[in-house]
Amino acid sequence: MTAGHRIVECLVIGAAVMTVQAILFRLQRRNAPMQDGWRYLAPGPMVWTGLVLGFGLTGLFSYVYLFVGSARPDAEFQMKMLLILTVSFNLLTVLIAYSTVVEEVRWSETGIERRTLLFSRRAMTWPQLAAVGIEMSGYWWIRSYEGPKIRFSPYSNGFDQLVRKIAENLPTDLPPAEADVIAQAALARAR
């Protein structure tokens, strides 16, 4: 296979992955489920697809490690690497599943709360909102003048509704860069 064929192959795979990601992003619900006056972020299609793929790949790697093996001269090295890959996928998938079940972001007309991985609660009223930002991981965060950040995923159902609520309650004296983050994201999501 020539270098040109490999480049085309990589471009086709990249385009297919981006297409699937765009489809999953479009399937995400804009409005959050509501219960007892609270709106909740719920796991979206991207999270569920990640969990299915994670558990599927973990099962496939486990099957290959336990029952198939390798007949190549470097089989021992391959099997060690496969074991490391299997354990890594399993741990990452379990962490995603755990955070999907345990973490909870909910908001009402008066404020927002987040339950963390260790079951502690972070809460803030809307008038306390001081800053907003996006981490390199893609997660969004908001914080008050005092206290830790409240993080949330853009891949959750109801994310658009939460961004609109944050935009409504943003202080008007924010630096231009922070106000632009919310404005641009809200406009991009609305389209």
The 8 nearest C-alpha neighbors of each residue, nearest first, counted from 0:
[[1, 4, 2, 5, 3, 6, 8, 7],
 [2, 0, 4, 3, 5, 6, 7, 8],
 [1, 3, 5, 4, 6, 0, 7, 8],
 [4, 2, 6, 1, 5, 7, 0, 8],
 [5, 3, 7, 1, 6, 2, 8, 0],
 [6, 4, 8, 2, 3, 7, 9, 1],
 [5, 7, 9, 3, 8, 4, 10, 2],
 [6, 8, 10, 4, 5, 9, 11, 3],
 [7, 9, 5, 11, 6, 10, 4, 12],
 [10, 8, 6, 12, 7, 11, 13, 5],
 [11, 9, 13, 7, 8, 12, 14, 6],
 [10, 12, 14, 8, 13, 9, 15, 7],
 [13, 11, 15, 9, 14, 10, 16, 8],
 [14, 12, 10, 16, 11, 15, 9, 17],
 [13, 15, 11, 17, 12, 16, 10, 18],
 [14, 16, 18, 12, 13, 17, 11, 19],
 [17, 15, 13, 19, 18, 14, 20, 12],
 [16, 18, 20, 14, 19, 15, 21, 13],
 [19, 17, 15, 21, 20, 16, 14, 22],
 [20, 18, 22, 16, 21, 17, 23, 15],
 [19, 21, 17, 23, 18, 22, 24, 16],
 [22, 20, 24, 18, 19, 23, 17, 25],
 [23, 21, 19, 25, 24, 20, 18, 26],
 [24, 22, 26, 20, 25, 21, 44, 45],
 [23, 25, 21, 27, 22, 26, 20, 45],
 [26, 24, 22, 27, 23, 21, 28, 20],
 [27, 25, 23, 24, 22, 28, 44, 43],
 [26, 28, 24, 25, 156, 43, 44, 29],
 [29, 27, 156, 30, 157, 26, 31, 43],
 [28, 30, 157, 159, 156, 160, 27, 158],
 [31, 29, 157, 160, 28, 156, 32, 159],
 [157, 30, 32, 39, 38, 40, 156, 33],
 [31, 33, 38, 39, 30, 34, 157, 40],
 [34, 32, 38, 37, 39, 31, 36, 35],
 [33, 35, 37, 36, 38, 32, 39, 105],
 [36, 34, 37, 33, 38, 107, 32, 39],
 [35, 37, 34, 107, 33, 38, 108, 106],
 [38, 36, 107, 34, 106, 33, 35, 105],
 [37, 39, 33, 106, 105, 32, 31, 107],
 [40, 38, 105, 31, 32, 104, 41, 33],
 [39, 41, 157, 104, 156, 155, 31, 105],
 [40, 42, 156, 155, 39, 43, 157, 31],
 [43, 41, 155, 46, 156, 99, 40, 44],
 [42, 44, 155, 156, 45, 46, 154, 27],
 [43, 45, 47, 46, 23, 48, 27, 26],
 [46, 44, 48, 43, 47, 23, 49, 154],
 [47, 45, 49, 48, 44, 43, 42, 50],
 [46, 48, 50, 44, 49, 45, 51, 43],
 [49, 47, 51, 45, 50, 46, 44, 52],
 [50, 48, 46, 52, 47, 51, 53, 45],
 [49, 51, 53, 47, 48, 52, 54, 92],
 [50, 52, 48, 54, 53, 49, 55, 47],
 [53, 51, 55, 49, 50, 54, 56, 48],
 [54, 52, 50, 56, 92, 55, 51, 49],
 [53, 55, 57, 51, 56, 52, 50, 58],
 [56, 54, 52, 58, 53, 57, 51, 59],
 [57, 55, 59, 53, 58, 54, 52, 60],
 [56, 58, 54, 60, 55, 59, 85, 89],
 [59, 57, 61, 55, 56, 60, 62, 54],
 [58, 60, 56, 62, 61, 57, 55, 63],
 [59, 61, 63, 57, 62, 58, 85, 56],
 [62, 60, 64, 58, 59, 63, 65, 57],
 [61, 63, 59, 65, 60, 64, 66, 58],
 [64, 62, 67, 60, 61, 66, 65, 68],
 [65, 63, 61, 62, 68, 66, 60, 67],
 [64, 66, 62, 63, 61, 67, 68, 60],
 [67, 65, 63, 62, 64, 68, 61, 69],
 [68, 66, 63, 64, 65, 69, 62, 70],
 [69, 67, 64, 63, 66, 78, 65, 70],
 [68, 70, 74, 71, 67, 78, 77, 75],
 [69, 71, 74, 72, 68, 73, 67, 75],
 [70, 72, 74, 73, 69, 77, 75, 68],
 [71, 73, 74, 70, 75, 69, 76, 77],
 [74, 72, 71, 76, 75, 77, 70, 69],
 [75, 73, 77, 71, 69, 76, 72, 78],
 [74, 76, 78, 77, 73, 79, 72, 69],
 [75, 77, 79, 74, 78, 73, 80, 81],
 [78, 76, 74, 80, 75, 79, 81, 73],
 [77, 79, 81, 75, 80, 76, 74, 82],
 [80, 78, 82, 76, 81, 77, 83, 75],
 [79, 81, 83, 77, 82, 78, 84, 76],
 [80, 82, 78, 84, 79, 83, 85, 77],
 [81, 83, 85, 79, 80, 84, 78, 86],
 [82, 84, 80, 86, 81, 85, 87, 79],
 [85, 83, 81, 87, 82, 86, 88, 80],
 [86, 84, 82, 88, 87, 83, 57, 60],
 [85, 87, 89, 83, 88, 84, 90, 82],
 [88, 86, 84, 90, 89, 85, 83, 91],
 [89, 87, 91, 85, 86, 90, 57, 92],
 [88, 90, 86, 92, 87, 91, 57, 93],
 [91, 89, 93, 87, 92, 88, 86, 94],
 [90, 92, 94, 88, 93, 89, 87, 95],
 [91, 93, 95, 89, 53, 94, 90, 88],
 [92, 94, 96, 90, 95, 91, 97, 89],
 [95, 93, 97, 91, 92, 96, 98, 90],
 [96, 94, 92, 98, 93, 97, 99, 91],
 [95, 97, 93, 99, 94, 98, 92, 100],
 [98, 96, 94, 100, 99, 95, 93, 101],
 [97, 99, 101, 95, 102, 100, 96, 94],
 [100, 98, 96, 97, 101, 102, 95, 42],
 [99, 101, 97, 98, 102, 96, 103, 95],
 [102, 100, 98, 99, 97, 116, 103, 115],
 [103, 101, 115, 114, 98, 116, 99, 100],
 [102, 104, 114, 113, 101, 105, 40, 115],
 [105, 103, 113, 40, 112, 39, 114, 102],
 [106, 104, 39, 38, 112, 111, 37, 40],
 [107, 105, 111, 38, 37, 110, 112, 39],
 [106, 108, 37, 109, 110, 38, 36, 111],
 [107, 109, 110, 106, 125, 37, 36, 111],
 [108, 110, 107, 124, 125, 111, 106, 126],
 [111, 109, 124, 125, 107, 123, 106, 108],
 [110, 112, 106, 123, 122, 105, 124, 107],
 [113, 111, 122, 105, 121, 104, 106, 123],
 [112, 114, 104, 121, 103, 120, 115, 149],
 [113, 115, 120, 103, 102, 118, 119, 121],
 [116, 114, 102, 118, 117, 119, 113, 120],
 [115, 117, 118, 102, 101, 98, 114, 119],
 [116, 118, 115, 119, 114, 101, 102, 120],
 [119, 117, 115, 116, 114, 120, 101, 102],
 [120, 118, 115, 117, 114, 121, 116, 113],
 [121, 119, 114, 113, 115, 122, 118, 112],
 [122, 120, 113, 112, 114, 149, 119, 123],
 [121, 123, 112, 111, 120, 113, 124, 110],
 [122, 124, 111, 110, 127, 125, 112, 143],
 [123, 125, 110, 127, 126, 109, 111, 122],
 [124, 126, 110, 127, 128, 168, 109, 123],
 [125, 127, 128, 124, 168, 170, 110, 129],
 [128, 126, 143, 125, 124, 129, 123, 144],
 [129, 127, 143, 125, 126, 142, 130, 169],
 [130, 128, 143, 144, 142, 127, 170, 131],
 [131, 129, 142, 141, 128, 143, 132, 177],
 [132, 130, 141, 140, 177, 142, 129, 133],
 [133, 131, 140, 139, 141, 134, 177, 130],
 [132, 134, 139, 138, 137, 140, 135, 131],
 [135, 133, 136, 137, 138, 139, 132, 140],
 [134, 136, 137, 133, 138, 139, 132, 140],
 [137, 135, 134, 138, 133, 139, 152, 153],
 [138, 136, 135, 134, 133, 139, 153, 152],
 [137, 139, 152, 134, 136, 151, 133, 153],
 [140, 138, 133, 151, 150, 132, 134, 152],
 [141, 139, 150, 149, 132, 131, 148, 133],
 [142, 140, 131, 149, 148, 130, 132, 150],
 [141, 143, 148, 130, 129, 128, 149, 147],
 [142, 144, 128, 129, 127, 145, 146, 130],
 [143, 145, 129, 127, 142, 146, 128, 130],
 [146, 144, 143, 147, 142, 127, 129, 148],
 [145, 147, 143, 144, 148, 142, 121, 123],
 [148, 146, 142, 149, 145, 121, 143, 141],
 [149, 147, 142, 141, 140, 150, 146, 143],
 [148, 150, 141, 140, 142, 113, 147, 121],
 [151, 149, 140, 139, 148, 138, 141, 152],
 [152, 150, 139, 138, 140, 153, 149, 104],
 [151, 153, 138, 154, 155, 139, 150, 137],
 [152, 154, 155, 158, 138, 151, 139, 137],
 [155, 153, 152, 43, 45, 156, 46, 42],
 [156, 154, 43, 42, 41, 153, 158, 152],
 [155, 157, 28, 43, 41, 27, 158, 40],
 [31, 156, 158, 30, 29, 40, 160, 159],
 [157, 159, 161, 160, 156, 155, 153, 162],
 [160, 158, 162, 29, 161, 157, 163, 30],
 [159, 161, 163, 157, 158, 162, 30, 29],
 [160, 162, 164, 158, 163, 159, 165, 157],
 [163, 161, 165, 159, 164, 160, 166, 158],
 [162, 164, 166, 160, 161, 165, 167, 159],
 [165, 163, 161, 167, 162, 166, 160, 168],
 [164, 166, 162, 168, 167, 163, 169, 161],
 [165, 167, 163, 169, 164, 168, 162, 181],
 [168, 166, 164, 165, 169, 163, 162, 170],
 [169, 167, 165, 166, 125, 170, 164, 126],
 [170, 168, 166, 167, 165, 171, 128, 129],
 [169, 171, 172, 173, 168, 129, 128, 126],
 [170, 172, 173, 169, 178, 174, 168, 175],
 [171, 173, 170, 174, 175, 169, 178, 129],
 [174, 172, 171, 170, 178, 175, 177, 130],
 [173, 175, 176, 177, 172, 178, 179, 171],
 [176, 174, 178, 177, 179, 173, 172, 180],
 [175, 177, 179, 178, 174, 180, 173, 181],
 [178, 176, 180, 179, 175, 174, 131, 173],
 [177, 179, 175, 180, 181, 176, 173, 182],
 [178, 180, 182, 176, 177, 181, 183, 175],
 [181, 179, 177, 183, 178, 182, 184, 176],
 [180, 182, 184, 179, 178, 183, 185, 166],
 [183, 181, 179, 185, 184, 180, 186, 178],
 [182, 184, 186, 180, 185, 181, 179, 187],
 [185, 183, 187, 181, 186, 182, 188, 180],
 [184, 186, 182, 188, 183, 187, 181, 189],
 [187, 185, 189, 183, 184, 188, 182, 190],
 [188, 186, 184, 190, 189, 185, 183, 182],
 [187, 189, 185, 190, 186, 184, 159, 183],
 [188, 190, 186, 187, 185, 159, 184, 29],
 [189, 188, 187, 186, 185, 184, 183, 25]]
